[in-house]
Amino acid sequence: MTFIARLEVGSPKQCRDKYRQPVWPGESSGITIGIGYDLRFCTRSQFEADWTGVPKGSIDRLAPAFQAAGTAQLCTSLADLDFPLDLAMKVFTNRTLPSYLAQTRSIYPQVDALSRARRTALVSLIYNRGTDLNGDRRREMKTIQSLLAAGDLDSVSTQFEAMDRLWPPTSGLVKRRHDEAEAVAVGVRGAAIGVAWRRCGYSTR
């Protein structure tokens, strides 16, 4: 939870200051709320099940964003809506993460037998990139599947690092892949992130 939350929103303070209102990360992303909750990949019924307690009027306002690519204009039209950190963390913990763990399990069935750090890195990858394994851009993810099946866990981190070919060197996604690679390789960074997150004022329990 702490590892992915840090990558998505930075810190509790940053979440309160920047992510209480809908944002549009740009490019192919949809309108996003809370901790990386992208409405492009969400139906209204799914949102209502995940975000219990959100007023119907707010959901009606969000309707154009469900299963749609984001735009600056759409984001501006929703800028007054408010999704507090406590609610975002509840959705992230109780709904989002279990869903992405299940998605991770669908292509990497060995995930439950891995250490917490390695399991975290795989779920973070799927949270960010999805489960598609087709095409050259998914080459490393497909190789990870083969490595896990063969029990070659020590080679998995190399595939995370190799994905940096897909983005400019300054992209935050390159850093994310290297953070995940480090978690796979040494399993230490995730614990350090948990300490940092607690120091920022939010319990990880």
Secondary structure, 3 states (H helix, E strand, C coil): CHHHHHHHHCCHHHHHHHCCCCECCCCCCCCEECCCEEHHHCCHHHHHHHCCCCCHHHHHHHHHHCCCCCCHHHHHHCCCCCCCHHHHHHHHHHHHHHHHHHHHHHHCHHHHHCCHHHHHHHHHHHHHHCCCCCCHHHHHHHHHHHHHHHCCHHHHHHHHHHHHHHCCCCCHHHHHHHHHHHHHHHCCHHHHHHHHHHHCCCCCC
